[in-house]
Amino acid sequence: MYYVYLLISNNYPDQIYIGYTRDVSQRLKTHNNGGSPHTAKYKPWTLVAQFSFAKQSTALNFEKYLKSQSGRAFIKKRFL
């Protein structure tokens, strides 16, 4: 399975992160341990949502959508 996930910073609630992975729990650990330069300064992170897909291309397209302006509006309306 392929996953798109949504994180929110515990210390900076306006900071969200959208990512793609095959292992959400391991990826969350990486973010919270400072293993990703982009997210290290906003740790710790909490998993808000994860979406699973059978096809990698579908997951990547959904990640791209969530990072768009309309996707961010969807996140704000449905998850935050």
Biopython code that builds the backbone (N, CA, C, O; Angstrom):
import numpy as np
from Bio.PDB.StructureBuilder import StructureBuilder

atoms = [
    (1, "MET", "N", (0.844, -1.181, 0.000)),
    (1, "MET", "CA", (0.000, 0.000, 0.000)),
    (1, "MET", "C", (0.887, 1.242, 0.000)),
    (1, "MET", "O", (2.044, 1.209, 0.418)),
    (2, "TYR", "N", (0.306, 2.328, -0.480)),
    (2, "TYR", "CA", (0.973, 3.631, -0.524)),
    (2, "TYR", "C", (0.112, 4.598, 0.282)),
    (2, "TYR", "O", (-1.117, 4.554, 0.216)),
    (3, "TYR", "N", (0.763, 5.463, 1.036)),
    (3, "TYR", "CA", (0.032, 6.335, 1.952)),
    (3, "TYR", "C", (0.387, 7.797, 1.738)),
    (3, "TYR", "O", (1.541, 8.154, 1.499)),
    (4, "VAL", "N", (-0.628, 8.619, 1.831)),
    (4, "VAL", "CA", (-0.461, 10.063, 1.915)),
    (4, "VAL", "C", (-0.886, 10.417, 3.328)),
    (4, "VAL", "O", (-1.926, 9.960, 3.803)),
    (5, "TYR", "N", (-0.082, 11.230, 4.000)),
    (5, "TYR", "CA", (-0.358, 11.527, 5.399)),
    (5, "TYR", "C", (-0.319, 13.020, 5.657)),
    (5, "TYR", "O", (0.327, 13.783, 4.938)),
    (6, "LEU", "N", (-1.023, 13.412, 6.693)),
    (6, "LEU", "CA", (-1.132, 14.814, 7.092)),
    (6, "LEU", "C", (-0.680, 14.932, 8.540)),
    (6, "LEU", "O", (-1.211, 14.265, 9.428)),
    (7, "LEU", "N", (0.309, 15.792, 8.763)),
    (7, "LEU", "CA", (0.822, 16.039, 10.102)),
    (7, "LEU", "C", (0.549, 17.479, 10.509)),
    (7, "LEU", "O", (0.460, 18.370, 9.664)),
    (8, "ILE", "N", (0.419, 17.694, 11.804)),
    (8, "ILE", "CA", (0.312, 19.046, 12.342)),
    (8, "ILE", "C", (1.339, 19.171, 13.460)),
    (8, "ILE", "O", (1.531, 18.250, 14.254)),
    (9, "SER", "N", (1.992, 20.321, 13.507)),
    (9, "SER", "CA", (3.002, 20.561, 14.529)),
    (9, "SER", "C", (2.326, 20.816, 15.872)),
    (9, "SER", "O", (1.370, 21.586, 15.955)),
    (10, "ASN", "N", (2.822, 20.172, 16.917)),
    (10, "ASN", "CA", (2.265, 20.384, 18.258)),
    (10, "ASN", "C", (2.568, 21.786, 18.770)),
    (10, "ASN", "O", (1.731, 22.393, 19.439)),
    (11, "ASN", "N", (3.750, 22.306, 18.466)),
    (11, "ASN", "CA", (4.172, 23.608, 18.986)),
    (11, "ASN", "C", (3.809, 24.773, 18.083)),
    (11, "ASN", "O", (3.749, 25.915, 18.539)),
    (12, "TYR", "N", (3.568, 24.501, 16.817)),
    (12, "TYR", "CA", (3.218, 25.529, 15.831)),
    (12, "TYR", "C", (1.992, 25.046, 15.060)),
    (12, "TYR", "O", (2.121, 24.555, 13.939)),
    (13, "PRO", "N", (0.807, 25.182, 15.650)),
    (13, "PRO", "CA", (-0.394, 24.572, 15.050)),
    (13, "PRO", "C", (-0.757, 25.071, 13.649)),
    (13, "PRO", "O", (-1.573, 24.452, 12.966)),
    (14, "ASP", "N", (-0.165, 26.173, 13.223)),
    (14, "ASP", "CA", (-0.420, 26.634, 11.856)),
    (14, "ASP", "C", (0.434, 25.884, 10.833)),
    (14, "ASP", "O", (0.212, 26.004, 9.628)),
    (15, "GLN", "N", (1.403, 25.115, 11.313)),
    (15, "GLN", "CA", (2.284, 24.366, 10.418)),
    (15, "GLN", "C", (1.720, 22.968, 10.181)),
    (15, "GLN", "O", (1.516, 22.188, 11.111)),
    (16, "ILE", "N", (1.480, 22.682, 8.916)),
    (16, "ILE", "CA", (1.052, 21.335, 8.541)),
    (16, "ILE", "C", (2.062, 20.773, 7.554)),
    (16, "ILE", "O", (2.782, 21.518, 6.889)),
    (17, "TYR", "N", (2.104, 19.479, 7.471)),
    (17, "TYR", "CA", (2.992, 18.818, 6.522)),
    (17, "TYR", "C", (2.217, 17.697, 5.845)),
    (17, "TYR", "O", (1.508, 16.928, 6.494)),
    (18, "ILE", "N", (2.366, 17.621, 4.543)),
    (18, "ILE", "CA", (1.720, 16.589, 3.740)),
    (18, "ILE", "C", (2.828, 15.768, 3.103)),
    (18, "ILE", "O", (3.736, 16.318, 2.481)),
    (19, "GLY", "N", (2.753, 14.467, 3.256)),
    (19, "GLY", "CA", (3.799, 13.615, 2.703)),
    (19, "GLY", "C", (3.255, 12.320, 2.146)),
    (19, "GLY", "O", (2.063, 12.023, 2.226)),
    (20, "TYR", "N", (4.172, 11.562, 1.579)),
    (20, "TYR", "CA", (3.873, 10.288, 0.931)),
    (20, "TYR", "C", (4.873, 9.260, 1.431)),
    (20, "TYR", "O", (6.056, 9.568, 1.569)),
    (21, "THR", "N", (4.419, 8.047, 1.704)),
    (21, "THR", "CA", (5.310, 7.005, 2.197)),
    (21, "THR", "C", (4.680, 5.636, 2.022)),
    (21, "THR", "O", (3.515, 5.518, 1.642)),
    (22, "ARG", "N", (5.461, 4.605, 2.302)),
    (22, "ARG", "CA", (4.943, 3.246, 2.355)),
    (22, "ARG", "C", (4.783, 2.795, 3.799)),
    (22, "ARG", "O", (4.158, 1.767, 4.056)),
    (23, "ASP", "N", (5.350, 3.563, 4.765)),
    (23, "ASP", "CA", (5.310, 3.207, 6.182)),
    (23, "ASP", "C", (5.093, 4.468, 7.011)),
    (23, "ASP", "O", (6.044, 5.183, 7.328)),
    (24, "VAL", "N", (3.848, 4.733, 7.357)),
    (24, "VAL", "CA", (3.495, 5.980, 8.049)),
    (24, "VAL", "C", (4.118, 6.062, 9.433)),
    (24, "VAL", "O", (4.635, 7.115, 9.805)),
    (25, "SER", "N", (4.083, 4.986, 10.203)),
    (25, "SER", "CA", (4.618, 5.055, 11.564)),
    (25, "SER", "C", (6.120, 5.333, 11.561)),
    (25, "SER", "O", (6.607, 6.106, 12.386)),
    (26, "GLN", "N", (6.854, 4.715, 10.648)),
    (26, "GLN", "CA", (8.296, 4.975, 10.562)),
    (26, "GLN", "C", (8.561, 6.410, 10.109)),
    (26, "GLN", "O", (9.480, 7.063, 10.603)),
    (27, "ARG", "N", (7.762, 6.889, 9.178)),
    (27, "ARG", "CA", (7.947, 8.258, 8.670)),
    (27, "ARG", "C", (7.663, 9.282, 9.772)),
    (27, "ARG", "O", (8.372, 10.282, 9.881)),
    (28, "LEU", "N", (6.639, 9.045, 10.581)),
    (28, "LEU", "CA", (6.329, 9.944, 11.690)),
    (28, "LEU", "C", (7.494, 9.979, 12.679)),
    (28, "LEU", "O", (7.862, 11.045, 13.172)),
    (29, "LYS", "N", (8.070, 8.817, 12.967)),
    (29, "LYS", "CA", (9.245, 8.769, 13.854)),
    (29, "LYS", "C", (10.387, 9.591, 13.274)),
    (29, "LYS", "O", (11.058, 10.326, 13.998)),
    (30, "THR", "N", (10.607, 9.468, 11.981)),
    (30, "THR", "CA", (11.672, 10.233, 11.331)),
    (30, "THR", "C", (11.437, 11.730, 11.488)),
    (30, "THR", "O", (12.360, 12.476, 11.816)),
    (31, "HIS", "N", (10.212, 12.167, 11.255)),
    (31, "HIS", "CA", (9.888, 13.597, 11.410)),
    (31, "HIS", "C", (10.119, 14.038, 12.854)),
    (31, "HIS", "O", (10.711, 15.091, 13.089)),
    (32, "ASN", "N", (9.664, 13.255, 13.810)),
    (32, "ASN", "CA", (9.771, 13.647, 15.222)),
    (32, "ASN", "C", (11.191, 13.529, 15.773)),
    (32, "ASN", "O", (11.503, 14.130, 16.801)),
    (33, "ASN", "N", (12.051, 12.768, 15.107)),
    (33, "ASN", "CA", (13.450, 12.667, 15.528)),
    (33, "ASN", "C", (14.350, 13.670, 14.817)),
    (33, "ASN", "O", (15.567, 13.663, 15.004)),
    (34, "GLY", "N", (13.746, 14.535, 14.000)),
    (34, "GLY", "CA", (14.526, 15.553, 13.296)),
    (34, "GLY", "C", (15.210, 15.042, 12.050)),
    (34, "GLY", "O", (16.132, 15.687, 11.552)),
    (35, "GLY", "N", (14.792, 13.917, 11.538)),
    (35, "GLY", "CA", (15.413, 13.307, 10.365)),
    (35, "GLY", "C", (15.063, 13.948, 9.044)),
    (35, "GLY", "O", (15.653, 13.606, 8.019)),
    (36, "SER", "N", (14.124, 14.862, 9.041)),
    (36, "SER", "CA", (13.750, 15.582, 7.828)),
    (36, "SER", "C", (14.060, 17.062, 8.044)),
    (36, "SER", "O", (13.459, 17.691, 8.914)),
    (37, "PRO", "N", (14.984, 17.628, 7.269)),
    (37, "PRO", "CA", (15.371, 19.025, 7.494)),
    (37, "PRO", "C", (14.203, 20.015, 7.419)),
    (37, "PRO", "O", (14.183, 21.015, 8.136)),
    (38, "HIS", "N", (13.237, 19.729, 6.550)),
    (38, "HIS", "CA", (12.106, 20.639, 6.388)),
    (38, "HIS", "C", (11.207, 20.684, 7.623)),
    (38, "HIS", "O", (10.630, 21.727, 7.929)),
    (39, "THR", "N", (11.083, 19.578, 8.323)),
    (39, "THR", "CA", (10.141, 19.521, 9.448)),
    (39, "THR", "C", (10.806, 19.557, 10.814)),
    (39, "THR", "O", (10.110, 19.658, 11.824)),
    (40, "ALA", "N", (12.120, 19.477, 10.877)),
    (40, "ALA", "CA", (12.825, 19.373, 12.164)),
    (40, "ALA", "C", (12.537, 20.550, 13.089)),
    (40, "ALA", "O", (12.386, 20.360, 14.296)),
    (41, "LYS", "N", (12.460, 21.761, 12.544)),
    (41, "LYS", "CA", (12.279, 22.937, 13.404)),
    (41, "LYS", "C", (10.871, 23.057, 13.976)),
    (41, "LYS", "O", (10.635, 23.862, 14.877)),
    (42, "TYR", "N", (9.943, 22.272, 13.466)),
    (42, "TYR", "CA", (8.559, 22.350, 13.940)),
    (42, "TYR", "C", (8.133, 21.123, 14.745)),
    (42, "TYR", "O", (6.954, 20.987, 15.074)),
    (43, "LYS", "N", (9.064, 20.233, 15.068)),
    (43, "LYS", "CA", (8.712, 19.017, 15.812)),
    (43, "LYS", "C", (8.319, 19.360, 17.241)),
    (43, "LYS", "O", (8.727, 20.410, 17.737)),
    (44, "PRO", "N", (7.567, 18.547, 17.906)),
    (44, "PRO", "CA", (7.023, 17.253, 17.485)),
    (44, "PRO", "C", (5.770, 17.411, 16.621)),
    (44, "PRO", "O", (5.104, 18.447, 16.626)),
    (45, "TRP", "N", (5.485, 16.364, 15.896)),
    (45, "TRP", "CA", (4.354, 16.306, 14.977)),
    (45, "TRP", "C", (3.334, 15.276, 15.451)),
    (45, "TRP", "O", (3.672, 14.291, 16.107)),
    (46, "THR", "N", (2.075, 15.535, 15.096)),
    (46, "THR", "CA", (0.987, 14.591, 15.365)),
    (46, "THR", "C", (0.347, 14.212, 14.036)),
    (46, "THR", "O", (0.111, 15.063, 13.178)),
    (47, "LEU", "N", (0.076, 12.939, 13.885)),
    (47, "LEU", "CA", (-0.597, 12.453, 12.681)),
    (47, "LEU", "C", (-2.076, 12.822, 12.768)),
    (47, "LEU", "O", (-2.761, 12.454, 13.723)),
    (48, "VAL", "N", (-2.560, 13.548, 11.771)),
    (48, "VAL", "CA", (-3.960, 13.974, 11.728)),
    (48, "VAL", "C", (-4.785, 13.031, 10.857)),
    (48, "VAL", "O", (-5.915, 12.680, 11.200)),
    (49, "ALA", "N", (-4.210, 12.629, 9.735)),
    (49, "ALA", "CA", (-4.943, 11.756, 8.808)),
    (49, "ALA", "C", (-3.950, 11.002, 7.937)),
    (49, "ALA", "O", (-2.834, 11.455, 7.683)),
    (50, "GLN", "N", (-4.395, 9.842, 7.492)),
    (50, "GLN", "CA", (-3.631, 9.092, 6.498)),
    (50, "GLN", "C", (-4.615, 8.480, 5.521)),
    (50, "GLN", "O", (-5.712, 8.062, 5.892)),
    (51, "PHE", "N", (-4.203, 8.440, 4.281)),
    (51, "PHE", "CA", (-5.038, 7.928, 3.203)),
    (51, "PHE", "C", (-4.254, 6.827, 2.510)),
    (51, "PHE", "O", (-3.084, 7.013, 2.175)),
    (52, "SER", "N", (-4.879, 5.701, 2.297)),
    (52, "SER", "CA", (-4.179, 4.569, 1.686)),
    (52, "SER", "C", (-4.651, 4.354, 0.253)),
    (52, "SER", "O", (-5.819, 4.555, -0.081)),
    (53, "PHE", "N", (-3.698, 3.938, -0.584)),
    (53, "PHE", "CA", (-3.959, 3.732, -2.001)),
    (53, "PHE", "C", (-3.246, 2.465, -2.461)),
    (53, "PHE", "O", (-2.141, 2.166, -2.010)),
    (54, "ALA", "N", (-3.876, 1.739, -3.347)),
    (54, "ALA", "CA", (-3.267, 0.535, -3.900)),
    (54, "ALA", "C", (-2.235, 0.880, -4.969)),
    (54, "ALA", "O", (-1.253, 0.160, -5.149)),
    (55, "LYS", "N", (-2.464, 1.982, -5.675)),
    (55, "LYS", "CA", (-1.564, 2.369, -6.765)),
    (55, "LYS", "C", (-0.717, 3.565, -6.350)),
    (55, "LYS", "O", (-1.225, 4.541, -5.798)),
    (56, "GLN", "N", (0.573, 3.477, -6.621)),
    (56, "GLN", "CA", (1.495, 4.550, -6.290)),
    (56, "GLN", "C", (1.118, 5.842, -7.016)),
    (56, "GLN", "O", (1.175, 6.920, -6.423)),
    (57, "SER", "N", (0.743, 5.751, -8.260)),
    (57, "SER", "CA", (0.411, 6.950, -9.034)),
    (57, "SER", "C", (-0.789, 7.682, -8.438)),
    (57, "SER", "O", (-0.825, 8.913, -8.438)),
    (58, "THR", "N", (-1.755, 6.949, -7.938)),
    (58, "THR", "CA", (-2.925, 7.578, -7.318)),
    (58, "THR", "C", (-2.525, 8.303, -6.045)),
    (58, "THR", "O", (-2.984, 9.417, -5.793)),
    (59, "ALA", "N", (-1.671, 7.681, -5.242)),
    (59, "ALA", "CA", (-1.193, 8.309, -4.005)),
    (59, "ALA", "C", (-0.430, 9.588, -4.317)),
    (59, "ALA", "O", (-0.644, 10.610, -3.665)),
    (60, "LEU", "N", (0.450, 9.545, -5.297)),
    (60, "LEU", "CA", (1.233, 10.729, -5.643)),
    (60, "LEU", "C", (0.351, 11.848, -6.192)),
    (60, "LEU", "O", (0.588, 13.023, -5.911)),
    (61, "ASN", "N", (-0.651, 11.489, -6.964)),
    (61, "ASN", "CA", (-1.585, 12.503, -7.471)),
    (61, "ASN", "C", (-2.392, 13.126, -6.339)),
    (61, "ASN", "O", (-2.646, 14.331, -6.350)),
    (62, "PHE", "N", (-2.795, 12.318, -5.362)),
    (62, "PHE", "CA", (-3.554, 12.847, -4.232)),
    (62, "PHE", "C", (-2.668, 13.748, -3.368)),
    (62, "PHE", "O", (-3.125, 14.786, -2.887)),
    (63, "GLU", "N", (-1.417, 13.363, -3.170)),
    (63, "GLU", "CA", (-0.482, 14.214, -2.426)),
    (63, "GLU", "C", (-0.337, 15.564, -3.134)),
    (63, "GLU", "O", (-0.372, 16.614, -2.492)),
    (64, "LYS", "N", (-0.177, 15.529, -4.433)),
    (64, "LYS", "CA", (-0.050, 16.761, -5.219)),
    (64, "LYS", "C", (-1.303, 17.629, -5.060)),
    (64, "LYS", "O", (-1.202, 18.847, -4.914)),
    (65, "TYR", "N", (-2.477, 17.002, -5.090)),
    (65, "TYR", "CA", (-3.724, 17.743, -4.893)),
    (65, "TYR", "C", (-3.761, 18.400, -3.517)),
    (65, "TYR", "O", (-4.092, 19.581, -3.408)),
    (66, "LEU", "N", (-3.425, 17.649, -2.459)),
    (66, "LEU", "CA", (-3.479, 18.214, -1.109)),
    (66, "LEU", "C", (-2.532, 19.397, -0.937)),
    (66, "LEU", "O", (-2.780, 20.277, -0.112)),
    (67, "LYS", "N", (-1.454, 19.421, -1.708)),
    (67, "LYS", "CA", (-0.498, 20.519, -1.626)),
    (67, "LYS", "C", (-0.923, 21.728, -2.462)),
    (67, "LYS", "O", (-0.286, 22.780, -2.400)),
    (68, "SER", "N", (-1.981, 21.583, -3.232)),
    (68, "SER", "CA", (-2.492, 22.691, -4.030)),
    (68, "SER", "C", (-3.356, 23.593, -3.159)),
    (68, "SER", "O", (-3.684, 23.246, -2.024)),
    (69, "GLN", "N", (-3.716, 24.730, -3.688)),
    (69, "GLN", "CA", (-4.552, 25.665, -2.924)),
    (69, "GLN", "C", (-5.917, 25.062, -2.586)),
    (69, "GLN", "O", (-6.388, 25.211, -1.458)),
    (70, "SER", "N", (-6.550, 24.393, -3.527)),
    (70, "SER", "CA", (-7.851, 23.788, -3.238)),
    (70, "SER", "C", (-7.707, 22.615, -2.274)),
    (70, "SER", "O", (-8.590, 22.379, -1.450)),
    (71, "GLY", "N", (-6.605, 21.883, -2.372)),
    (71, "GLY", "CA", (-6.355, 20.794, -1.435)),
    (71, "GLY", "C", (-6.142, 21.295, -0.020)),
    (71, "GLY", "O", (-6.614, 20.681, 0.937)),
    (72, "ARG", "N", (-5.435, 22.405, 0.117)),
    (72, "ARG", "CA", (-5.231, 22.995, 1.452)),
    (72, "ARG", "C", (-6.553, 23.499, 2.027)),
    (72, "ARG", "O", (-6.779, 23.409, 3.233)),
    (73, "ALA", "N", (-7.416, 24.022, 1.178)),
    (73, "ALA", "CA", (-8.747, 24.445, 1.637)),
    (73, "ALA", "C", (-9.543, 23.231, 2.115)),
    (73, "ALA", "O", (-10.234, 23.302, 3.132)),
    (74, "PHE", "N", (-9.449, 22.123, 1.388)),
    (74, "PHE", "CA", (-10.097, 20.872, 1.784)),
    (74, "PHE", "C", (-9.593, 20.416, 3.152)),
    (74, "PHE", "O", (-10.390, 20.039, 4.011)),
    (75, "ILE", "N", (-8.289, 20.448, 3.355)),
    (75, "ILE", "CA", (-7.695, 20.063, 4.646)),
    (75, "ILE", "C", (-8.212, 20.943, 5.757)),
    (75, "ILE", "O", (-8.614, 20.451, 6.812)),
    (76, "LYS", "N", (-8.206, 22.231, 5.530)),
    (76, "LYS", "CA", (-8.650, 23.190, 6.551)),
    (76, "LYS", "C", (-10.112, 22.944, 6.934)),
    (76, "LYS", "O", (-10.473, 22.987, 8.110)),
    (77, "LYS", "N", (-10.935, 22.690, 5.939)),
    (77, "LYS", "CA", (-12.359, 22.485, 6.177)),
    (77, "LYS", "C", (-12.657, 21.154, 6.857)),
    (77, "LYS", "O", (-13.523, 21.084, 7.730)),
    (78, "ARG", "N", (-11.952, 20.106, 6.467)),
    (78, "ARG", "CA", (-12.273, 18.748, 6.932)),
    (78, "ARG", "C", (-11.469, 18.238, 8.115)),
    (78, "ARG", "O", (-11.942, 17.375, 8.855)),
    (79, "PHE", "N", (-10.246, 18.762, 8.308)),
    (79, "PHE", "CA", (-9.355, 18.154, 9.298)),
    (79, "PHE", "C", (-8.832, 19.095, 10.374)),
    (79, "PHE", "O", (-8.382, 18.627, 11.420)),
    (80, "LEU", "N", (-8.878, 20.396, 10.155)),
    (80, "LEU", "CA", (-8.288, 21.308, 11.145)),
    (80, "LEU", "C", (-9.324, 22.136, 11.874)),
    (80, "LEU", "O", (-8.974, 22.945, 12.734)),
]
sb = StructureBuilder()
sb.init_structure("model")
sb.init_model(0)
sb.init_chain("A")
sb.init_seg("    ")
for serial, (resi, resn, name, xyz) in enumerate(atoms, 1):
    if name == "N":
        sb.init_residue(resn, " ", resi, " ")
    sb.init_atom(name, np.array(xyz, "f"), 0.0, 1.0, " ", f" {name:<3s}", serial, name[0])
structure = sb.get_structure()
